[in-house]
Amino acid sequence: MPVPADPTLLSDVELVAGLRAGDDRAATRLVERHAAVVARFLYSGGADRSDLDDLVQETFIRAFRRIDSWRGESAFRSWLFAIAANLRRDEHRRRRGSRWLSLEAHDAPTSATPEVELEADETAEQIRAGVAGLPRLQREVFLRRVQTGEDYETIATALGTSAGAARVHYHHAVKRLKELTR
């Protein structure tokens, strides 16, 4: 199925059909539509900022190589999140938990005082570390719910659980993260 001149009007299902038919414009549109959200998902789940571009690119490479395995039972974005989560876990195992911190973000001038910046950075890092430290299902349910606003049914389908279990995982994740910021 060739993609029309304005692929922004097509759904993910239609774009995937175009990709399967060999239309490169469909692949480009899927990347444009989902790359930023996949990057936020990866970063919130504990990926280093310096690795995001590579992880997002690898997520789409793997997705496009296995595009025929997406059956459309869950949202395309949910399928991408599953691939991205696996990549993030692989990267974490490869590094065995070691992290390199970039100082570049702190070099940019801002109007905030150093004390306010430090407190905000510490809080953000606490939350980010807290999210990364959640059990897998709690983390993935939390990130999908917060970042994309997916409903519990969609999350449950993507993660192979029930909507009720997804609600419980979300509740426990929120409870743990609130405890971190007290």
C-alpha positions in Angstrom: 0.0 0.0 0.0 1.7 3.2 -1.1 1.6 6.1 1.4 -0.1 9.2 0.1 1.7 12.5 -0.1 0.5 13.5 3.4 1.2 10.5 5.7 0.3 12.6 8.8 -3.3 11.7 8.1 -2.7 7.9 8.3 -3.0 5.8 11.4 -0.1 3.6 12.7 -1.9 0.6 11.3 -2.0 2.1 7.8 1.7 3.3 8.1 2.8 -0.2 9.1 0.9 -1.6 6.1 2.8 0.8 3.9 6.1 -0.1 5.6 5.4 -3.8 5.0 4.8 -3.0 1.3 8.2 -1.3 1.2 7.3 2.4 1.4 10.2 4.1 3.2 8.0 7.2 3.8 5.9 5.2 6.1 9.0 4.3 8.2 10.0 7.9 8.3 6.6 9.0 9.5 6.5 6.3 12.2 9.9 7.4 13.5 8.8 11.1 13.5 5.6 10.2 15.3 7.1 8.0 18.1 10.8 8.8 18.6 10.4 11.5 21.2 8.0 9.4 23.3 10.2 6.4 23.1 13.2 8.5 24.3 11.2 9.8 27.2 10.1 6.3 28.1 13.7 5.1 28.0 15.1 8.0 30.0 12.3 7.7 32.6 13.1 4.0 32.9 16.7 4.7 33.8 18.6 4.9 30.5 21.4 7.4 30.4 20.8 10.6 28.5 23.9 10.1 26.5 22.6 6.7 25.2 19.1 7.8 24.2 19.8 8.5 20.6 21.4 5.1 20.1 18.7 3.3 22.1 15.9 5.0 20.2 17.6 4.2 16.8 18.1 0.6 17.8 14.5 0.4 19.0 13.3 1.3 15.5 15.8 -0.8 13.7 14.6 -3.9 15.7 11.0 -2.9 15.2 11.3 -2.5 11.5 13.3 -5.8 11.1 10.5 -7.6 12.9 7.6 -5.5 11.6 5.8 -8.7 10.5 5.6 -9.8 14.1 3.4 -6.9 15.1 -0.1 -8.2 15.0 -1.9 -5.0 15.9 -3.4 -6.5 19.1 -1.9 -3.6 21.1 -1.0 -0.1 20.0 2.1 0.2 17.8 3.6 2.5 20.5 3.1 -0.1 23.2 4.9 -2.6 21.0 7.8 -0.1 20.6 7.9 0.4 24.4 8.3 -3.4 24.8 11.2 -3.4 22.4 12.7 -0.3 24.1 12.3 -1.8 27.6 14.2 -4.9 26.4 17.0 -2.8 25.0 17.2 -0.7 28.2 17.5 -3.9 30.3 20.2 -5.3 27.9 22.2 -2.0 28.1 21.9 -2.0 31.9 23.2 -5.6 32.1 26.0 -4.8 29.7 27.2 -2.0 31.8 26.5 -3.9 35.0 24.9 -0.8 36.6 27.8 1.6 36.1 26.9 5.1 35.1 28.7 8.0 33.6 27.4 11.5 34.5 27.6 14.3 32.0 28.4 17.8 33.2 27.1 19.4 30.1 23.6 20.0 31.4 25.0 21.9 34.3 27.1 24.2 32.1 24.1 26.0 30.6 23.3 29.4 32.2 19.9 29.6 33.8 18.1 32.2 35.9 17.6 29.8 38.8 20.0 30.0 41.8 22.5 27.2 42.2 20.7 26.0 45.3 17.3 25.8 43.6 19.0 24.0 40.6 20.7 21.5 43.0 17.5 20.8 44.9 15.6 20.3 41.6 18.3 18.0 40.2 18.4 16.0 43.4 14.7 15.5 43.4 14.6 14.6 39.7 17.4 12.1 40.2 15.6 10.6 43.2 12.5 10.1 41.2 14.3 8.8 38.2 16.3 6.4 40.3 13.1 5.4 42.1 11.4 4.7 38.8 14.4 2.7 37.6 14.4 0.7 40.8 10.7 -0.3 40.6 9.9 -3.9 39.8 9.6 -4.3 36.0 5.8 -4.4 35.8 5.3 -1.5 38.2 7.8 0.5 36.2 6.4 -0.2 32.8 2.8 0.3 33.9 3.8 3.6 35.6 5.7 4.9 32.6 3.0 4.0 30.1 0.3 5.6 32.2 2.2 8.8 33.0 4.0 9.4 29.7 1.4 8.3 27.2 -1.8 8.3 29.2 -2.6 4.8 28.1 -5.7 3.3 29.8 -5.3 0.2 31.9 -6.8 -2.1 29.3 -4.2 -1.1 26.7 -1.4 -1.4 29.2 -2.7 -4.8 30.3 -2.8 -6.1 26.8 0.7 -4.9 26.0 2.1 -6.4 29.2 0.2 -9.6 29.2 -1.7 -9.0 32.4 -5.2 -7.9 33.5 -6.5 -4.3 33.8 -7.0 -4.8 37.5 -3.4 -6.0 38.0 -2.2 -3.0 36.0 -4.1 -0.7 38.3 -2.5 -2.4 41.3 1.0 -2.1 39.8 0.4 1.6 39.1 -0.9 2.2 42.7 2.1 0.5 44.2 4.5 2.4 41.9 3.0 5.8 42.9 3.1 4.8 46.6 6.8 3.9 46.4 7.7 7.1 44.5 5.8 9.3 47.0 7.8 7.7 49.8 11.0 8.8 48.1 10.1 12.5 48.0 9.1 12.8 51.6 
